[in-house]
Amino acid sequence: MAVSNLGLVGECDRFPYHQDDPAAYATHMKKYHSFRVKGCDSVLGYIVNEVVDRFDWPTESWSIDPTNRTVTLTAGPTPAERNLALAQLLENAVKKDLFAVLRGWRNELYPVYGPDGEFLLEMERCASPLFGIVSYGIHATAYVEDEYGLKLWIPRRSKTKQTYPSMLDNTVAGGMSTGEKPFECLVREAMEEASLPEDVVRANSTAAGCVSYTYMRDSRAGGETDLVQPEVEYVFDIKLPATVVPKPNDTEVEEFCLLTVDETKKALANREFKPNCAVVLIDFFLRHGILTSENEKDFLQIITRIHRRLEFPTVSYAK
C-alpha cells in the first residue's frame, strides 16, 4: 500500500508532541531518563530506561536518580574530563558487549552542545543513540536538468551495511564530526561516497537550509530499537552537468541510478528510502515547486514536521 508524504515524514519524525496529547506524552516520557551534565541546566538527551539499567555507571563520574529519572555526568568541569569519563564508560560496555549498536564502532566523534553553543563533550558516533543526543549531518541531492525536466541521482545502500541495508539513499549523506563545518563535510562525503571531485562539488552545490526531526530507531537501523535520535541535517542541492556521473567509492553504496521525479515519487511511496532520506527528498520537492499547496493536501503539516523544534540545545553551525 502506498504511503503518503505525510506518512513518510511521520516514519522519521516519530517522537510524540506534547501539544497533541499531554497525558499520552507524559506517559511516554516515563520510558526515559534525561541525560544531563553537571553545571548545565539543560536536558541534553533522552536515554531509554533499559539502557540505563544495562550500563555499569562508575559512581565517581556519574549520578543516577531513579526517582527523577536523570543520568548526570558529574565529571568535569572541562570537556576533556567529561570525554575521558564517557570514553571509559563506553570502553567497558564494548568489552562486555552490552549493546548491539556499539558493535558498529566508527571512530568518529559527535559533539554535544549546551545552551548558546557551548561545547560540553563529544562521544563515539555509534553511541549517540544510546544517550539520545542531537546529532548533525549533511544530506545532498544531486540532479540533472534538461528540457525534459529533473532527474535525480539515487544510490542504493550496500546489502552488507549495518544500518538500513539495500535501501535507497540521498546522493551524498554523512555525519558531522566535532569541529567539522557543513560544507566541508559535504565535500568530503561527496568524494568518499559518490566519487564527486572537490572542484565539481564546490562549483555546483547550493546550501538549501536544513531539516530537523526526532527519530526513534526501528529494526532497520540495526541494534537496539526505540532509541531516541534527534537530528539536524544540513541540506544541499548539487546541480550536475550531464557529463558528471556519481560512482561508488567505498563499500557503503552498491550503485547510483538516475531516476525521474515520478520514479522517485513511486519509490518514496513504496517506502524504499531510508526514513530521513525520504524527508530530505520531500524537502527537495517542496523547494523546487514539485510539491505545492495545490497538489499536496498535507502541505503545511509536512513543512512544520520537517523543521521540528528539538527538545534539546542546538547550534546553527558547528563552531
N, C-alpha and C positions, 0 to 999 in steps of 0.2 A: 504493500500500500504506500502510495506516495506521501511524503512528509512535507508539510507547508514550510515556508521560510521561517515563520514564527516558531514552528515546532523545532526546526533545526537550531534556532537561537536558544530555545528552551533546553535543548540537549546539552548546550555548552554552558549557559548561564543557569546552573541548576540549583544554586543555593537559594533558599526561600527569602522572601522580602517581608520584613516586619509589618509593613503597612497593609499587606494583603490579608493577613490573618494573625493578629498579635498573639492570640492564645496558642495557635499551632506553632508559631515561631518560637515562643517561649519553651514549648515542649521540645522542639527540635534542638534548641541550644543546650539542653541537658545532656546531649551526647558528647559535648566538648569541654575541654579545659582551655582557658585563654593562655596564650603564650605571652609572657612579659619579660622585660629586662629591668633589673633594679636601677632606680633612678630615672626611669622613663614612665610617664603616666599612661601611655597609650597601650592598647592591646595590639600585638604585632602579628598574631595568627591564631588559628583555632586548631587544637590538637584533639583528635578523636580519643575518647576515654580509654578504649582498648589499647591504643598506642602508649598512653601514659602508663597504664598498668604493665606493659611489656618491657619498657625501658628500665635499666638499673641506674637510678639517678644518684650520683655522688652528693652526699649532703653538704659537703664543703663548698659546692658551687651551684647547687640547685635547691629550690624550695618548692615543695608540692603542697598545695592547700586543697584537700578533697572537698571541704565544705563549700568554699567559694569557687571551686574548680579552676584553679590557676596553677600554672607552671612558671616559675620565675627563675631566670638565670641570674644568680647573685654574684657571680664572679665579675671582677671589674676593678676600677671604673673604665679602663681603656678597651678599645676594640680588640687589641691583641690578647688581652687577658680573657675576654669573652670567647674569642676564637679558639684559644687553647682549651678551655673547658668544654666547648662544644665538640671540638675535634676528638678529645679523649672519650666523650660520651659515645660518639659515633663509631670510633675505633673499636670500643668494647662491643657495641651492637653488631658490628660486622663480624668480629671474631666469633660471637655466639650465634650468628646467623638469625638474628631476632626478626628481621624484616626482609621480605622478598624485594622490596623496592631498592634496598641498599646493594643488592647483587648487581645492579646496573651502574656501579660507581663510574663517574665520568671525569674525575679530577678537574672539575670546573666549579668555581666558587660563585655563589649568588649573594648579592648584598642584601642586608636588611636595614631599612631606614626608619628613623623615628620622625617626630614632627619637624617641620621646616627643613627636611632633607638631611637631618643629622645621621651620619653613618655610624651604626651601632655595632655591627658584626657581619660576618659572612659565613656561609655554610655550603657544603658539598651539594651540588645540584640535585642529585637523586634523593637527598634527604629533605629537600624543601617541602614536599607534600606532607611529610610526617609532622611538620610544625605549622603547616597552613599559612606560610608567609606569602607575601606578594612577590611574584617573580616578573621579570621584564624580558621582552624579546622583540624580535623583528620578524615581520612576515611581508613578503613581496609577491606581487602578481606580475609576471612578465607576459606581454601580449604583443601581437602584431595587428596592424590595422591597414586595410586597403579599401577599395571601392565596394567590396562585398561585406564590410563590417569588421568586427573584432574577432580574433581568435586568441585563446589563452593557452599558455604553456603549462600543462598539468603533469606533475610527476606522480608515479606510484611508488609507495614506500616498499622497502625490501620485505620479503616474506619472512626473513630471519630477524627483523628488527624487534627489540623487546617491547616497544610500545606501538600500538596500532599497526601491526604488520599488514602489508598488502593494501592498505587504504590509500586513497588519493590525498594529495597534499597541496600546499601552495608552492609556487615555483621555487622560492627560497624562504627558509624559515630557520630560526635558531635563537637560543637564549643568550642574553647579555650578561657576561661575567662582570665581576666587580671592576669598576673604573672604565668599562667599555662604553663608548658612545653609540647611539643607534645607527648612524650612517656607516661608521667604521665596522660595526658588526655586520651590516648588510654587505659591504664589500668583501669581508672575509668569508661569510657564509655563501655568497654567490659563487665564488671560486670553488670552495670546498664541496658544495652540493651540486652545482649546475655547470661548472667549468666556464663561467662567465668572466671574461677578463676584467681587471680592475678599471681600465680606461673606458670600456663599454658601459660598465655599471655607473661610473661617475658621470658619464656624459648623458645617460639616458634615464636616470632614476629621478623620481619626484616624490618628495615626502608628502604623505596624504593623511596625516593625523594619526590616530590610534584607536584601538578598540579595547574595551575592558569588560571583564566578566568574572564570576566566581564559579568555577567548575568543581564538580565532585567526581572523583575518578571512578570509572567503571572497570569491568574486567578487561576491556580492550587496552587499557593503559598499562597493564602488566602490574603484578604485585597486589598489595592491599587495595581494597575498594573503599569508596566513600571518604577518602582523604580529601581535605579541602584544598583547592588550588586556585587562589585568586591571581589573575594575570593582567598585565598591561602589555599589549603588543603594538609596537610602533609599525605603522603600515606604509609601504612604499609601492609605487607603480613603476614598472620598468617597460617603457615602450621600445621594443627591439626592432631593428631593421630585419627584413626577411632573410638576410644572409647570415644572421647570428642564430645558432641553434643550441639551446641548452643540452648538455650531456652529463650523465652521471660521472662523478669524480671520486666517489667513495662507495662504501658498501650500504649506504642508507637508502639509496634510490635505485630502483630497477630500470626505469625508463621514463622518458618525457614524451607526452603526446600533445599535439596541437589540436585543441577542441574548439568548436564553435560555441557561441553563447548558449544556443539551445541544447547542445550536447552536455555542456557544463551544468545547465539547469536540471537536466534529466538525471545526471549523476548525483547532484545535490539531493533531489527529491527521493532518490533511491538509497540515501544515507551511505554513499560510497566514500565520502570525505571524512577525514579526521574532524572531530567536532569543532575545534577552534578554527580550523582551516575553512570550514563551511561559513563561519561567521565572517571571516576576512573576505571571502568571495561575495557574500551578501553585501558587505560594506562597499566593495568594489562596484557592484551592480547599482547600488544607491547613488554613489558618487558620479557614475558615468551615465546616469539617466536611464538605465535599463530597467530598474525597479523604481516606480514613481507612485505618488499618491493616487494616480488614476488607475494603475493596474495592480496594485498590491493593497489588499484590504486591511492588512495589519501594519501599514507603513509607519505610523507614529510609534506603535508599540515596539517595532523592530529597532528603530533608531534609538529609542530610550534604552532598550535592553542591551544593546551592543556598546553602550557607553555608560556602564554601571559605575556609580559612585561607590568605591570599595569601602569596606568596613575598617580599613587599616590605613596608617600613614602611607603616602605615596610621594614620589618625586616626578617632576615633569621630564627630567632627563637625568642620566647618570652623571654625577659630578665627578 
